[in-house]
Amino acid sequence: MKARSLLSLGSCRRWLAALILFGAVSLGPTITAQKVILNEADFRDRIYACWLGKNIGGTLGMPFEGKKEMNNISFYTNLKKGEPAANDDLDLQILWLKAMEDNGGRVDARILGEYWLKYVPVDWNEYGVGKANMKLGWLPPLSGEYNNEKWKHSNGAWIRSEIWACLAPGCPALAARMAREDACVDHGAAEGTLAEIFTASLESAAFLESDRDRLIAYGLSMIPDDCRVAKAVRTAIQAKKEGKDWQNARLEVSRVTEDTGWFQAPRNVAFMIIGWLYGDGDFGKSISTAVNCGDDTDCTPATLGSILGIIGGTKAIPARWREPIGEKIKTVAVAGFPIPEDINALTDRTLAMTIKVLALHNAPVEVRTAPSDLSGAGSLLASGPKEVRPLWSLSPYRIDWKETDLAVTLDYVSDPVIRPSEQRSIQVTIENRTDSEKSVRLELQGLPKGWKVQGLPSGTIKLNKNTAQSFPLTIAAPELAPGTYSMKLSVTGAQKPFVIPLTLISPKP
């Protein structure tokens, strides 16, 4: 089986791949990726090690979660033999796998939002904000953006990114797109969402590339240079280059993230990177250093443990770390559906869904019983940054509702606020996704008494095959009391009728 690092692909390819990863050259649009083959047994082992690393890191760091001061640990504390700590980081990924299985391998933010409301009983921080917004009718990504200033930059999304990397191994742009659909439910278009794009991209690339510095550089190439996550990560890298110890690297990261602060993604992603940079290739030292940085200490080592598991497989995780916690899964944040018996069962289900997802997307990666062939890895990874860039500018106020034959976009343009005598603009776009003409009717239901709406077409709309039409609506409310006003956009003419919530709020003066 061929080595996983691009460094093993021959001198010419090696240097070209290096330049690509660091942004010095572009392969250009005429280069297409050669098919990459992942050996099934090796790939399964690395998925297993990903989930094992997640359990180990979460169990190590859980007792210290939320402490702002540095820690000084090097092994488990308060451990119950054979029992990993319950960890919502893993819980939500099990739920996302269920969502993928239930929906034939295709989910989006709206569908994931439905699973939040049905299967996540806890209301912690951004989880609670996102759920409350969805209950009022603000679907993702608005659910993660509105009234969420305190938590939309926080840690809830990037800590649950491994599922997308495992389902899209070696396809970082695909992993990033799925991660964005996940993250925006409770983080909108903020740093929390960019953080999950960073980790999902890096973790997906780690199935093809094993070099730490190249992987971090690759992750940075998948998010905006000027975002706060990127700035914090580069601060950690610079401290390492300057010969500073991890304690001073931590201080530098804390300084540049002082305004975003505690329990937020920029600082904690960088703390995870510090664990990796200063771990000297040692699994235990790496995850312990992440914990010792403090803050969200169950999340930083858990993500790092997953990354190290993806890169090196089970053999990269010493028995002294594996044996004390076993293979069990303990949940705390999901309920109402069967949980996998252990990480072996979770691994098998992940592998099966990966094969389906790669086929659905016609991905240039296949999982086979044949030996791995990574000779196309360089060009495959090189395409990622260009493909992912459109994700950076997606509006948090634009709600996409996709059915098999029709897609409707409801764009609030800005916060879903309406004021007396204001002409409130909302853009509605409807797309025919089929190869035949469609006759569609739109109706705004539940318009409050005295309100007026203009721009909505009366009667039936004729949509030619694979075409779309947009309708700029204006909604006016001459008088209204403070409160939430819930309406529904009814769509008929599709294979099955559907309604999209449309909710506006009148704030207190």
VMD Tcl script that draws the C-alpha trace (Angstrom):
set ca {
  {0.00 0.00 0.00}
  {1.36 3.41 -0.94}
  {2.35 5.86 1.77}
  {-0.27 8.50 2.64}
  {1.94 11.58 2.66}
  {2.33 13.56 -0.54}
  {6.04 13.49 0.25}
  {6.12 9.92 -1.03}
  {4.80 10.65 -4.50}
  {8.09 11.41 -6.19}
  {10.27 14.53 -6.18}
  {8.58 16.43 -9.01}
  {5.06 15.73 -7.77}
  {6.21 16.34 -4.19}
  {7.39 19.87 -4.82}
  {4.45 20.74 -7.04}
  {2.03 19.53 -4.39}
  {3.86 21.52 -1.73}
  {3.64 24.71 -3.76}
  {-0.04 24.11 -4.41}
  {-0.82 23.58 -0.75}
  {0.93 26.79 0.24}
  {-0.71 28.78 -2.54}
  {2.36 29.51 -4.63}
  {0.97 28.07 -7.85}
  {-2.36 27.02 -9.25}
  {-2.95 23.99 -11.40}
  {-5.63 25.93 -13.31}
  {-8.99 24.71 -14.52}
  {-7.66 22.38 -17.22}
  {-6.19 19.90 -14.72}
  {-8.64 17.25 -13.53}
  {-8.08 15.07 -10.52}
  {-7.03 11.47 -11.11}
  {-9.16 8.92 -9.24}
  {-7.86 8.29 -5.72}
  {-8.28 4.82 -4.21}
  {-8.52 4.25 -0.45}
  {-8.00 0.70 0.75}
  {-11.14 -0.27 2.64}
  {-9.47 -1.98 5.59}
  {-7.05 0.90 6.14}
  {-9.82 3.46 5.71}
  {-12.06 1.68 8.20}
  {-9.23 1.59 10.73}
  {-8.78 5.34 10.38}
  {-12.50 6.04 10.85}
  {-12.39 3.84 13.95}
  {-9.32 5.73 15.21}
  {-11.10 9.02 14.52}
  {-14.00 8.09 16.82}
  {-11.64 6.50 19.33}
  {-9.53 9.66 19.42}
  {-12.69 11.69 19.93}
  {-13.67 9.60 22.96}
  {-10.17 9.71 24.41}
  {-9.71 13.46 24.08}
  {-13.17 14.23 25.42}
  {-12.68 11.95 28.40}
  {-9.28 13.47 29.17}
  {-10.47 17.07 29.05}
  {-13.99 16.88 30.46}
  {-13.03 17.41 34.14}
  {-11.42 20.75 33.26}
  {-14.01 22.19 30.89}
  {-14.59 25.92 31.23}
  {-11.57 26.72 33.40}
  {-9.78 29.80 32.14}
  {-6.46 29.05 33.82}
  {-3.80 26.67 32.48}
  {-3.83 23.04 33.58}
  {-1.04 20.57 34.24}
  {-2.18 17.08 33.34}
  {-0.61 14.26 31.37}
  {-3.15 11.44 31.72}
  {-6.76 10.70 32.62}
  {-8.18 11.93 35.93}
  {-11.42 10.81 37.62}
  {-11.60 7.90 35.21}
  {-14.13 5.09 35.59}
  {-12.50 2.09 33.94}
  {-14.10 1.14 30.65}
  {-16.30 4.26 30.62}
  {-15.59 7.19 28.31}
  {-17.04 10.53 29.30}
  {-20.30 11.54 27.67}
  {-19.52 14.06 24.94}
  {-21.98 16.12 22.91}
  {-19.24 16.58 20.29}
  {-19.72 12.93 19.34}
  {-23.47 12.80 20.10}
  {-24.38 15.28 17.39}
  {-22.28 13.48 14.80}
  {-24.15 10.26 15.54}
  {-27.35 12.22 14.93}
  {-26.02 13.61 11.64}
  {-25.19 10.09 10.53}
  {-28.77 9.06 11.30}
  {-30.02 12.04 9.28}
  {-27.88 10.95 6.34}
  {-29.15 7.38 6.60}
  {-32.77 8.51 6.83}
  {-32.43 10.83 3.81}
  {-30.48 8.66 1.38}
  {-27.16 10.42 1.95}
  {-28.40 13.95 1.19}
  {-29.12 16.51 3.88}
  {-29.08 20.28 4.06}
  {-29.35 22.87 6.81}
  {-33.15 22.71 6.86}
  {-33.19 18.94 7.31}
  {-30.50 19.06 9.98}
  {-32.53 21.75 11.73}
  {-35.50 19.38 11.84}
  {-33.29 16.78 13.53}
  {-32.15 19.39 16.07}
  {-35.73 20.03 17.08}
  {-36.70 16.36 17.21}
  {-33.67 14.70 18.80}
  {-31.63 17.29 20.76}
  {-33.27 17.91 24.15}
  {-30.60 20.25 25.55}
  {-30.65 24.03 25.09}
  {-27.04 24.97 25.81}
  {-25.80 28.32 24.49}
  {-26.04 28.40 20.67}
  {-27.94 25.11 20.69}
  {-30.74 26.83 22.56}
  {-30.69 29.96 20.44}
  {-30.85 27.99 17.20}
  {-33.69 25.79 18.44}
  {-35.68 28.74 19.78}
  {-35.34 30.58 16.48}
  {-36.45 27.55 14.47}
  {-39.50 27.13 16.70}
  {-40.44 30.73 15.87}
  {-40.15 29.98 12.15}
  {-36.65 31.24 11.35}
  {-35.09 28.36 9.48}
  {-31.33 27.91 8.98}
  {-29.10 29.78 8.48}
  {-31.18 32.61 9.99}
  {-31.73 30.39 13.02}
  {-28.03 30.58 13.81}
  {-27.57 34.25 12.96}
  {-30.43 36.20 14.53}
  {-30.30 37.16 18.21}
  {-27.15 35.07 18.59}
  {-24.38 37.63 18.89}
  {-22.97 36.05 22.04}
  {-22.71 32.49 20.76}
  {-22.51 32.45 16.96}
  {-18.71 32.70 17.12}
  {-18.40 29.87 19.63}
  {-17.35 26.24 19.64}
  {-20.47 24.19 18.99}
  {-19.87 23.53 15.29}
  {-16.17 22.86 14.68}
  {-16.14 20.22 17.39}
  {-18.61 18.07 15.38}
  {-16.90 18.20 11.98}
  {-15.36 14.73 11.75}
  {-18.48 13.09 10.37}
  {-18.29 15.24 7.23}
  {-14.59 14.50 6.77}
  {-15.18 10.76 7.12}
  {-18.08 10.88 4.65}
  {-15.99 12.89 2.18}
  {-12.44 11.57 2.65}
  {-9.96 13.35 0.40}
  {-12.73 15.67 -0.85}
  {-12.26 18.74 1.35}
  {-14.59 21.01 -0.63}
  {-17.42 18.50 -0.31}
  {-16.70 18.08 3.41}
  {-16.69 21.88 3.77}
  {-20.04 22.25 2.03}
  {-21.67 19.68 4.29}
  {-20.00 21.25 7.33}
  {-21.42 24.65 6.39}
  {-24.93 23.22 6.18}
  {-24.40 21.82 9.67}
  {-22.75 24.82 11.30}
  {-25.09 27.51 10.01}
  {-28.04 26.01 11.92}
  {-26.71 27.42 15.19}
  {-23.86 29.72 14.04}
  {-25.23 31.52 10.98}
  {-22.42 32.95 8.88}
  {-20.10 33.71 11.78}
  {-16.72 32.48 13.03}
  {-18.30 29.32 14.41}
  {-19.24 28.26 10.89}
  {-15.84 29.18 9.42}
  {-14.22 27.15 12.20}
  {-16.11 24.03 11.13}
  {-15.17 24.60 7.50}
  {-11.54 24.79 8.67}
  {-11.59 21.55 10.68}
  {-13.73 19.56 8.24}
  {-11.44 20.54 5.34}
  {-8.29 19.71 7.26}
  {-9.67 16.39 8.47}
  {-10.84 15.41 4.99}
  {-7.41 16.25 3.57}
  {-5.81 14.17 6.34}
  {-7.01 11.01 4.59}
  {-4.54 11.89 1.79}
  {-1.86 13.97 3.52}
  {-0.10 13.16 6.79}
  {2.22 16.15 7.26}
  {1.04 18.38 10.11}
  {2.22 21.71 8.74}
  {0.83 21.04 5.28}
  {-2.54 20.10 6.76}
  {-2.75 23.23 8.88}
  {-1.78 25.34 5.86}
  {-4.42 23.56 3.84}
  {-7.10 24.22 6.43}
  {-6.16 27.90 6.42}
  {-6.46 28.00 2.63}
  {-10.11 26.96 3.00}
  {-11.20 29.96 5.13}
  {-10.82 33.73 4.62}
  {-7.38 35.12 5.45}
  {-8.92 37.91 7.52}
  {-11.29 35.82 9.65}
  {-10.57 35.56 13.34}
  {-10.06 31.80 13.31}
  {-7.31 32.19 10.71}
  {-5.67 35.01 12.67}
  {-5.64 32.96 15.88}
  {-4.22 29.88 14.17}
  {-1.50 31.92 12.46}
  {-0.62 33.42 15.84}
  {-0.01 29.94 17.25}
  {2.10 29.00 14.23}
  {4.17 32.18 14.52}
  {4.83 31.59 18.21}
  {6.14 28.13 17.40}
  {8.37 29.51 14.64}
  {9.79 32.07 17.06}
  {10.80 29.33 19.49}
  {8.31 30.24 22.19}
  {7.08 27.48 24.52}
  {3.46 26.41 24.49}
  {2.61 28.52 27.52}
  {3.71 31.68 25.71}
  {2.03 30.55 22.51}
  {-1.15 30.28 24.56}
  {-0.66 33.79 25.91}
  {-0.19 35.16 22.39}
  {-3.37 33.46 21.21}
  {-5.27 34.73 24.25}
  {-4.05 38.25 23.52}
  {-5.18 38.32 19.88}
  {-8.55 36.77 20.79}
  {-9.22 38.97 23.80}
  {-12.17 40.69 22.13}
  {-13.81 37.47 20.96}
  {-12.93 35.86 24.25}
  {-13.62 32.75 26.28}
  {-15.47 29.70 24.93}
  {-15.25 31.05 21.40}
  {-14.01 29.33 18.25}
  {-10.98 31.48 17.32}
  {-9.25 30.93 20.65}
  {-10.11 27.26 21.06}
  {-9.28 26.21 17.49}
  {-5.88 27.80 18.06}
  {-5.50 26.02 21.41}
  {-6.13 22.74 19.59}
  {-3.45 23.70 17.06}
  {-1.03 24.51 19.92}
  {-1.51 20.96 21.21}
  {-0.62 19.65 17.78}
  {2.35 21.95 17.22}
  {3.90 21.31 20.61}
  {3.00 17.63 20.93}
  {6.20 16.53 19.16}
  {4.33 13.77 17.32}
  {3.32 12.11 20.59}
  {-0.41 11.38 20.88}
  {-0.64 11.76 24.66}
  {1.52 14.88 24.84}
  {-0.46 16.50 22.03}
  {-3.91 16.07 23.53}
  {-2.62 16.85 27.05}
  {-1.11 20.13 25.84}
  {-4.45 21.06 24.29}
  {-6.16 20.41 27.64}
  {-3.48 22.34 29.49}
  {-4.28 25.46 27.47}
  {-7.61 25.57 29.33}
  {-11.01 26.89 28.19}
  {-13.17 24.36 26.25}
  {-10.99 21.46 27.31}
  {-13.22 18.56 26.34}
  {-13.45 19.87 22.76}
  {-9.88 20.82 21.90}
  {-8.26 17.44 22.71}
  {-11.24 15.52 21.29}
  {-10.86 17.19 17.88}
  {-7.10 16.78 17.97}
  {-7.46 13.13 18.97}
  {-9.71 12.60 15.96}
  {-7.24 14.26 13.61}
  {-4.35 12.15 14.88}
  {-6.52 9.05 14.53}
  {-7.40 9.90 10.93}
  {-3.75 10.44 10.04}
  {-2.22 7.44 11.74}
  {-5.02 4.96 12.36}
  {-5.32 2.84 15.47}
  {-1.58 2.25 15.66}
  {-1.07 5.99 16.25}
  {-3.04 5.77 19.52}
  {-1.04 4.00 22.26}
  {-2.70 1.16 24.14}
  {-2.29 3.04 27.45}
  {-4.76 5.61 26.10}
  {-7.10 3.14 24.39}
  {-7.56 0.47 27.02}
  {-8.83 2.50 30.02}
  {-11.96 3.75 28.23}
  {-12.78 0.84 25.94}
  {-15.14 1.22 22.99}
  {-18.40 2.33 24.59}
  {-20.38 5.39 23.56}
  {-22.05 7.53 26.23}
  {-24.44 10.26 25.16}
  {-25.67 13.40 26.87}
  {-27.18 15.67 24.21}
  {-29.34 13.45 21.98}
  {-32.32 11.24 22.65}
  {-35.22 9.50 20.96}
  {-33.39 7.11 18.62}
  {-31.11 4.07 18.99}
  {-27.45 4.88 19.60}
  {-24.71 2.65 18.12}
  {-23.61 -0.02 20.57}
  {-19.99 1.12 20.43}
  {-17.49 2.82 18.16}
  {-17.12 -0.38 16.12}
  {-20.79 -0.19 15.16}
  {-20.47 3.55 14.55}
  {-17.46 2.89 12.32}
  {-19.28 0.32 10.20}
  {-22.24 2.65 9.67}
  {-19.93 5.54 8.81}
  {-18.06 3.41 6.27}
  {-21.29 2.30 4.59}
  {-22.54 5.88 4.32}
  {-19.18 7.09 3.01}
  {-19.36 4.69 0.08}
  {-22.88 5.96 -0.69}
  {-21.93 9.66 -0.41}
  {-18.89 9.32 -2.66}
  {-21.05 7.63 -5.30}
  {-23.87 10.19 -5.00}
  {-21.46 13.04 -5.64}
  {-19.48 11.21 -8.31}
  {-16.43 11.97 -6.22}
  {-12.89 11.30 -7.50}
  {-12.29 9.04 -4.49}
  {-13.28 5.40 -4.15}
  {-13.07 2.97 -1.24}
  {-12.00 -0.48 -2.47}
  {-10.44 -3.68 -1.24}
  {-7.54 -2.94 -3.61}
  {-4.35 -1.23 -2.36}
  {-4.54 2.52 -1.84}
  {-3.48 4.68 -4.77}
  {-2.89 8.34 -3.87}
  {-1.11 9.38 -7.03}
  {-3.91 11.83 -7.83}
  {-3.95 13.38 -4.36}
  {-2.03 16.56 -5.23}
  {-4.38 17.77 -7.95}
  {-7.44 16.66 -5.98}
  {-6.50 18.72 -2.94}
  {-5.43 21.67 -5.08}
  {-8.99 22.19 -6.32}
  {-10.41 22.62 -2.83}
  {-9.69 26.27 -2.00}
  {-11.24 27.56 -5.22}
  {-14.30 25.35 -4.83}
  {-14.93 26.36 -1.22}
  {-14.59 30.12 -1.67}
  {-18.30 30.68 -2.54}
  {-19.21 29.41 0.93}
  {-17.60 32.48 2.48}
  {-20.14 34.88 1.02}
  {-23.36 32.92 1.58}
  {-25.92 35.14 3.25}
  {-27.20 34.13 6.70}
  {-30.55 35.68 5.78}
  {-31.20 33.47 2.75}
  {-33.24 30.35 3.44}
  {-33.17 27.57 0.85}
  {-35.95 25.00 0.72}
  {-35.24 22.19 -1.74}
  {-37.63 19.55 -2.94}
  {-36.98 16.99 -5.68}
  {-38.70 19.07 -8.34}
  {-38.81 22.61 -6.95}
  {-36.50 24.82 -4.91}
  {-37.58 28.03 -3.20}
  {-35.32 30.70 -1.76}
  {-36.71 33.04 0.86}
  {-34.25 35.91 1.34}
  {-34.93 38.23 4.28}
  {-31.95 40.38 3.13}
  {-31.35 41.52 6.72}
  {-32.59 40.82 10.26}
  {-36.24 39.65 10.23}
  {-37.50 42.89 11.75}
  {-40.50 44.96 10.68}
  {-41.45 48.41 11.97}
  {-44.67 50.41 11.67}
  {-45.24 52.00 8.26}
  {-42.06 50.38 6.93}
  {-41.86 48.81 3.48}
  {-40.18 45.52 4.41}
  {-38.50 43.83 1.43}
  {-38.23 40.06 1.04}
  {-36.99 38.28 -2.09}
  {-38.66 35.04 -3.18}
  {-37.10 32.89 -5.90}
  {-38.64 29.69 -7.20}
  {-36.74 27.23 -9.38}
  {-38.02 24.40 -11.55}
  {-35.50 21.59 -11.13}
  {-37.05 19.27 -13.70}
  {-36.87 18.82 -17.47}
  {-40.54 19.64 -17.97}
  {-42.70 22.71 -17.51}
  {-44.22 23.28 -14.06}
  {-47.30 25.26 -13.04}
  {-46.83 26.66 -9.56}
  {-48.85 28.82 -7.22}
  {-47.50 30.92 -4.32}
  {-49.67 32.18 -1.49}
  {-48.76 34.03 1.70}
  {-50.90 32.60 4.48}
  {-51.53 34.13 7.89}
  {-50.94 37.76 6.89}
  {-51.93 39.78 10.00}
  {-54.95 42.05 9.83}
  {-54.15 45.40 8.25}
  {-50.87 44.23 6.71}
  {-50.38 44.49 2.98}
  {-48.11 42.53 0.65}
  {-47.12 43.49 -2.89}
  {-45.11 41.65 -5.51}
  {-46.49 38.18 -4.93}
  {-47.85 36.83 -8.24}
  {-51.55 36.11 -8.38}
  {-52.67 32.95 -10.07}
  {-50.47 30.26 -11.56}
  {-46.82 30.74 -12.50}
  {-45.51 28.88 -15.54}
  {-41.91 27.75 -15.07}
  {-40.01 26.37 -18.04}
  {-37.73 23.41 -17.46}
  {-34.64 24.16 -15.34}
  {-35.48 27.84 -14.96}
  {-36.12 30.17 -12.04}
  {-38.15 33.31 -11.40}
  {-37.72 35.89 -8.65}
  {-40.36 38.04 -6.97}
  {-39.37 41.02 -4.80}
  {-42.05 41.28 -2.14}
  {-42.82 44.28 0.03}
  {-44.72 43.84 3.27}
  {-46.16 46.83 5.10}
  {-47.71 47.04 8.55}
  {-49.29 50.46 9.22}
  {-49.67 49.75 12.92}
  {-48.35 46.88 14.99}
  {-47.52 46.04 18.55}
  {-44.17 44.60 19.59}
  {-44.13 40.85 19.05}
  {-43.51 38.00 16.66}
  {-45.68 37.59 13.58}
  {-45.72 34.17 11.97}
  {-46.83 33.60 8.37}
  {-46.35 30.84 5.83}
  {-45.47 30.85 2.16}
  {-47.55 28.09 0.60}
  {-46.18 26.42 -2.54}
  {-48.43 24.22 -4.66}
  {-47.71 22.59 -7.99}
  {-44.77 20.56 -6.74}
  {-44.93 16.79 -6.44}
  {-46.17 17.49 -2.94}
  {-47.35 20.88 -1.59}
  {-45.21 22.50 1.09}
  {-45.15 25.60 3.25}
  {-42.17 27.70 4.29}
  {-42.35 29.63 7.55}
  {-41.99 33.41 7.16}
  {-41.67 35.19 10.48}
  {-41.12 38.87 11.22}
  {-40.61 40.49 14.59}
  {-41.57 43.95 15.76}
  {-39.09 44.92 18.48}
  {-39.92 46.91 21.56}
  {-39.23 50.64 21.12}
}
mol new
graphics top color blue
foreach p $ca { graphics top sphere $p radius 0.5 }
foreach p [lrange $ca 0 end-1] q [lrange $ca 1 end] { graphics top cylinder $p $q radius 0.2 }
display resetview
